Amino acid sequence: QGGEAGGPVVQLPPEAKCSGVSGGANVAETDASEAYFVQAARMLRAGYHMPGVQRNTGVQRQYGGWHYPRYHTGKQMFESAFTGRPATWYGWDWWAPHAVVVGLGKNDFSPEECAWDGRTDCTAPATEAEAQEAYAELLTTIRRRYPDTGATKVVLVCETAPANVMLHEGDRSCPAAMGAAAAAGGQGAGVHAVDLSPHFAEGGRRGWACSGAPTAETQQSAARHLAGELQGILGWD
């Protein structure tokens, strides 16, 4: 059910900062329940389901190019009920969302930090073409599960554009997302791309929270923007 896009915004206490170098145990800014897409759902008074995707996960590769002994791409995790291993999720039979929202950026384009340790099994940062191909494959996977283009929209949300670099200069997530959406048929096929990069670029100029995570203020401004976009895409009053 739709609602006003100008709903209440969560205010986090000023002391809600990192308790450790790599995030610590009490990190408000990296709490997924306060991420921009969750806040946007609340602003629209909509229900939401959030898959258990681990941090540092890209669509094509992990942050830094490391290999992990587990499922490690967004596509694999979308298909599985658990993060660490393949497992059937039976929610396909009862969960039919109005929109599947996918956040893109950073990890696929991050530097090959894995190689700094002298490792040779690292993956290089994705090119724009490689990212677009990976995004297209994910779109195909989502559409296989939700084939009704009128009932379920797919929204690719990119966080970095060439004019609004967030963390990595080679990040081309927005051009790749726009290209993948267009190749999939665009709005006529129920596929949309939303550019939130100005919010994250401005957030980066103000400073980052824990381990490169956006601040609470950035999450809130991006949520307002996304809520408005979803309201238009879904035709909600």
Residue, then its C-alpha position, 0 to 999 in steps of 0.5 A: q500500500g502506498g503512502e506519502a513520501g515525506g514520512p518520518v526520518v529516523q534520527l540517530p544519536p550523535e554517539a552512534k559511531c564506530s566502536g572499532v577500526s573495521g566497524g566494531a560491534n555497535v555501528a548505527e551507520t552500518d545497521a542494515s535496518e536503517a539503510y536508505f532502501v529500508q527507510a524509503a519503504r517506511m516512508l511509503r508505509a510499505g512492507y519490505h523483505m531484505p535478503g541476508v547479503q553480507r557486506n563487501t558483496g558486489v554483483q560480479r565480485q567481492y570488495g578488494g578482489w578476494h575469494y571467499p569459501r562461500y556464496h559471494t555475488g549478489k546473484q548467488m545470494f538472491e537465489s539462496a535462503f542463506t548467505g554462506r551456502p546454497a539453500t532453497w528459499y520457499g518465499w517465491d511461492w508467497w512473496a510477490p513484491h511490487a518492486v525488487v530494489v537492487g543497490l549497485g556500486k563500490n564493491d565491483f569496482s574496488p581496487e585489487e587490494c587482495a594482490w597487496d598481500g602477494r596473492t595471485d588468485c585475486t579478481a581485477p576491478a570490473t570494467e563498465a562492460e563487465a559490470q553491465e553484463a553482470y547486472a543484466e544476468l542478475l536482471t534475468t535471474i530476478r525476472r525468472r522469479y518474478p515474470d509479471t512486468g506489470a506486477t513487479k518492477v525491478v529498480l537498479v539503484c546506483e550509488t556512483a556516477p563518473a561525475n559523482v565519484m564516491l570511493h573508487e575513481g573507476d566506479r562506473s555503476c551508474p552507466a552500467a546500470m543505465g545500460a543494463a536497464a535499457a538493454a532489458g527493455g527499460q520502463g516498458a519491461g518494468v525495469h528502472a534505474v535510479d541515480l542516487s550518486p549525488h547523495f553519496a558524493e556529497g556524503g563522502r565530502r562530509g566524511w564517511a562513517c565506518s569502513g567506508a559506509p555512508t553516514a546516517e545523514t546520507q542514508q536519510s537523504a538518499a531514502r527521501h530521493l528513492a521514496g519519491e522515485l518509487q512512488g512515481i514508478l509504482g504509481w502510488d499516491 
